[in-house]
């Protein structure tokens, strides 16, 4: 299997994640800035690999699998780091709840898309504008929180936290939108869904 340029960029994004984790915990004042820069670089490769894959017609099955995995790893790992270092009290509780909502939604929607793909209905749960808006809001919030998580004043941290809450609301909204689109198939009412396909073999 030959790995094309967009897939190399996706692999590079995955390799940036442990770098961000190490930098995040470095005992230097500039560590939060560098961690945010690494996150922005990873987010940029997310846009760039998709653009190149479409522009140069360099799509691949492996790339299509790896890209969403890399995206979800990037968001989940960053959220875990921020929750672990969050201030005590309500700010930390709010961040933990929002992170749980976002990660839970990603797991649920991924499972939904996998199931819809098994019955040939994947196109009904493709990424919509609301999902893209959620992702953009999420990225801005995470960069702000990475920059401010250990600052003496949490002024901008609270702005990032508010943006993440908005992203969490959009996360629930878009998740419900995907569920609504998939509901006929989940009920077994979608055209072309055979009785044997309504309940595919479950894996542990």
Backbone torsions as a table, in degrees:
resi	resn	phi	psi	omega
1	UNK	NA	123.4	177.2
2	UNK	-88.1	133.8	179.0
3	UNK	-95.8	122.1	-177.9
4	UNK	-87.2	176.7	-175.1
5	UNK	-60.0	-48.3	178.7
6	UNK	-57.4	-38.0	-179.9
7	UNK	-71.0	-35.1	174.1
8	UNK	-61.0	-39.4	177.6
9	UNK	-64.4	-38.4	177.2
10	UNK	-65.3	-43.0	176.6
11	UNK	-62.2	-39.2	177.0
12	UNK	-60.7	-38.9	178.4
13	UNK	-62.3	-41.1	177.8
14	UNK	-63.9	-41.3	-179.1
15	UNK	-68.3	-24.1	178.0
16	UNK	-71.5	-21.7	-175.7
17	UNK	-63.8	-49.8	176.3
18	UNK	-63.7	-29.8	175.7
19	UNK	-62.5	-44.7	179.8
20	UNK	-63.0	-39.8	179.9
21	UNK	-63.0	-46.6	-179.7
22	UNK	-62.1	-46.8	-179.0
23	UNK	-63.3	-38.2	-178.4
24	UNK	-55.6	-35.5	-175.7
25	UNK	-97.4	2.1	178.0
26	UNK	-65.7	139.2	-176.9
27	UNK	-84.2	49.7	180.0
28	UNK	-125.8	151.1	-177.1
29	UNK	-65.7	-27.8	-177.3
30	UNK	-87.5	0.0	-174.3
31	UNK	-62.9	-39.9	-178.3
32	UNK	-65.8	-36.2	178.2
33	UNK	-65.8	-44.4	-179.2
34	UNK	-66.8	-39.3	177.7
35	UNK	-61.2	-40.4	178.1
36	UNK	-66.3	-39.3	178.8
37	UNK	-64.2	-42.1	177.9
38	UNK	-61.9	-40.9	178.4
39	UNK	-63.8	-43.3	178.8
40	UNK	-63.0	-40.7	178.1
41	UNK	-62.2	-42.1	178.0
42	UNK	-63.3	-42.7	179.0
43	UNK	-64.1	-36.0	178.6
44	UNK	-65.7	-40.5	178.3
45	UNK	-65.2	-28.0	176.5
46	UNK	-62.4	-43.7	177.5
47	UNK	-70.5	-42.2	-173.0
48	UNK	-67.6	-41.2	-177.8
49	UNK	-67.0	-35.6	176.4
50	UNK	-67.1	-40.5	179.7
51	UNK	-63.5	-46.6	-178.7
52	UNK	-66.9	-37.6	-179.7
53	UNK	-62.1	-39.8	179.5
54	UNK	-77.0	-43.5	-175.5
55	UNK	-66.8	-41.2	-176.0
56	UNK	-99.8	3.7	-178.6
57	UNK	52.7	52.9	-177.3
58	UNK	-117.5	42.7	177.6
59	UNK	-76.8	154.7	177.5
60	UNK	-151.5	157.7	179.5
61	UNK	-63.7	-41.7	-179.7
62	UNK	-65.2	-41.9	178.5
63	UNK	-64.4	-40.3	179.1
64	UNK	-64.4	-33.6	176.6
65	UNK	-74.2	-45.4	-171.6
66	UNK	-73.1	-34.4	-174.0
67	UNK	-58.6	-53.4	179.2
68	UNK	-66.1	-30.5	176.7
69	UNK	-63.8	-45.2	178.9
70	UNK	-62.0	-41.0	179.3
71	UNK	-61.4	-46.9	-177.2
72	UNK	-69.2	-36.7	175.2
73	UNK	-62.5	-42.8	-178.7
74	UNK	-60.0	-47.2	-178.5
75	UNK	-69.5	-46.4	-176.1
76	UNK	-63.7	-45.9	-179.4
77	UNK	-63.0	-42.3	178.5
78	UNK	-63.0	-41.9	177.9
79	UNK	-63.2	-41.6	179.4
80	UNK	-61.8	-42.9	178.6
81	UNK	-61.3	-44.5	-176.9
82	UNK	-69.3	-39.2	177.9
83	UNK	-64.4	-41.6	-179.4
84	UNK	-62.6	-33.0	-177.1
85	UNK	-102.3	9.9	-175.0
86	UNK	-68.7	152.2	175.7
87	UNK	-61.7	154.9	177.5
88	UNK	-74.6	165.2	179.5
89	UNK	88.1	-159.3	-174.7
90	UNK	-61.5	-37.2	177.3
91	UNK	-57.5	-42.7	179.5
92	UNK	-69.2	-38.7	178.7
93	UNK	-64.3	-45.2	179.8
94	UNK	-61.3	-42.1	179.5
95	UNK	-64.7	-41.0	-179.3
96	UNK	-65.0	-41.7	179.7
97	UNK	-64.9	-45.0	-179.8
98	UNK	-63.0	-42.0	178.5
99	UNK	-62.3	-41.4	179.6
100	UNK	-63.8	-39.4	178.4
101	UNK	-63.4	-45.7	-177.3
102	UNK	-65.2	-48.0	-178.9
103	UNK	-66.4	-41.1	178.3
104	UNK	-61.7	-40.0	178.7
105	UNK	-65.5	-42.3	-178.9
106	UNK	-62.3	-41.4	178.4
107	UNK	-64.1	-44.1	-177.1
108	UNK	-65.2	-45.9	-178.5
109	UNK	-67.5	-37.4	177.0
110	UNK	-61.4	-43.5	178.1
111	UNK	-64.2	-39.4	179.4
112	UNK	-63.8	-44.2	179.5
113	UNK	-64.8	-38.8	178.8
114	UNK	-63.2	-43.6	-179.6
115	UNK	-66.1	-41.8	178.9
116	UNK	-64.6	-35.3	177.5
117	UNK	-65.4	-36.2	180.0
118	UNK	-62.7	-31.4	-178.6
119	UNK	-102.0	10.4	175.7
120	UNK	76.4	23.7	-178.3
121	UNK	-118.4	23.6	-175.1
122	UNK	-58.1	-33.3	-175.9
123	UNK	-62.7	-22.3	-178.6
124	UNK	-75.6	-14.9	179.1
125	UNK	-122.0	33.6	176.2
126	UNK	-72.2	160.7	-176.3
127	UNK	-61.8	129.5	-179.7
128	UNK	-109.7	176.3	-178.4
129	UNK	-58.9	-39.8	-179.1
130	UNK	-61.1	-39.1	177.0
131	UNK	-65.2	-38.7	178.1
132	UNK	-67.9	-38.7	177.3
133	UNK	-64.1	-41.2	177.0
134	UNK	-59.5	-44.4	-178.9
135	UNK	-63.6	-43.5	179.8
136	UNK	-62.7	-45.9	178.8
137	UNK	-62.3	-39.3	179.8
138	UNK	-63.3	-44.2	-178.5
139	UNK	-64.5	-44.2	179.0
140	UNK	-61.9	-43.3	-180.0
141	UNK	-62.1	-44.8	-177.3
142	UNK	-66.9	-38.4	177.0
143	UNK	-63.1	-44.2	178.7
144	UNK	-60.6	-43.8	-179.3
145	UNK	-67.7	-37.6	177.0
146	UNK	-63.7	-38.4	-179.6
147	UNK	-69.2	-31.7	-169.2
148	UNK	-112.0	3.3	-170.4
149	UNK	-64.6	-23.7	179.5
150	UNK	-123.3	22.4	-179.8
151	UNK	-73.9	156.3	179.0
152	UNK	-65.8	-37.2	174.4
153	UNK	-111.0	138.8	-176.7
154	UNK	-98.4	24.3	-176.6
155	UNK	-55.8	-56.2	-178.7
156	UNK	-74.8	-24.4	176.0
157	UNK	-60.2	-43.6	-179.6
158	UNK	-67.1	-31.4	174.3
159	UNK	-64.1	-46.2	177.5
160	UNK	-61.4	-38.6	178.9
161	UNK	-64.6	-41.1	178.1
162	UNK	-64.0	-40.8	177.9
163	UNK	-63.9	-36.2	179.4
164	UNK	-69.1	-35.4	176.0
165	UNK	-63.2	-42.8	176.4
166	UNK	-60.4	-42.9	177.2
167	UNK	-61.9	-36.8	177.5
168	UNK	-63.7	-40.4	177.3
169	UNK	-64.0	-44.5	177.3
170	UNK	-63.7	-32.9	177.6
171	UNK	-61.1	-47.4	178.7
172	UNK	-64.0	-44.0	-178.5
173	UNK	-59.5	-50.5	-178.4
174	UNK	-67.1	-35.0	177.1
175	UNK	-62.9	-41.8	176.8
176	UNK	-66.1	-33.5	178.2
177	UNK	-65.2	-42.6	176.1
178	UNK	-63.7	-40.6	179.8
179	UNK	-64.1	-39.9	178.1
180	UNK	-62.3	-42.6	180.0
181	UNK	-65.3	-32.7	-176.7
182	UNK	-90.9	-7.5	-172.2
183	UNK	-57.7	-42.6	177.8
184	UNK	-57.4	-39.5	178.9
185	UNK	-70.0	-38.1	178.8
186	UNK	-64.3	-32.1	177.6
187	UNK	-81.9	-10.6	-178.2
188	UNK	84.5	16.1	-177.7
189	UNK	-96.3	-7.0	-175.3
190	UNK	-70.3	140.1	177.8
191	UNK	-59.2	137.9	176.4
192	UNK	87.9	-5.1	178.6
193	UNK	-87.1	111.9	-179.2
194	UNK	-76.4	157.5	-179.1
195	UNK	-57.4	-39.1	-179.2
196	UNK	-69.9	-16.9	-178.2
197	UNK	-94.2	-8.3	-178.0
198	UNK	-65.4	-34.4	-177.4
199	UNK	-131.4	78.4	-178.7
200	UNK	-58.7	156.6	179.4
201	UNK	-57.3	127.8	-178.0
202	UNK	-85.6	145.6	176.7
203	UNK	-114.3	144.5	177.6
204	UNK	-90.4	NA	NA
